[in-house]
């Protein structure tokens, strides 16, 4: 019985260690925003006529599991529009333990793996 318990303990330890190595731990808000910029903006996954320099990124809230990030349009000056208004155009979630990026689908009211159709670059 002790041998079986030892084997199970070793297997669980291996799985936990293997998973931790394979995933990207997101240590802070800056890293979460960097993941958004790298995967969304740099890869052209966001359909927007707004120049990249007129987009802003902010952590809206966070838990011990995720960072919820908003991409907003900056208005005023060279970016045009009313400077008192900076609408959030996309909401994303970055999981702290994996770095996985999820998109908020306002139609269904939940976070999903793929960008909602209306947000994909055209």
Secondary structure, 3 states (H helix, E strand, C coil): CHHHHHHHHHHHHHHHHHHHHHCCCCCCHHHHHHHHHHHHHCCCCCCCCCCHHHEEEEEEEECCCEEEEEEEECCCHHHCCCCCCCCEEEEEEEECCCCCEEEEECCCCEEECCCCHHHCCC
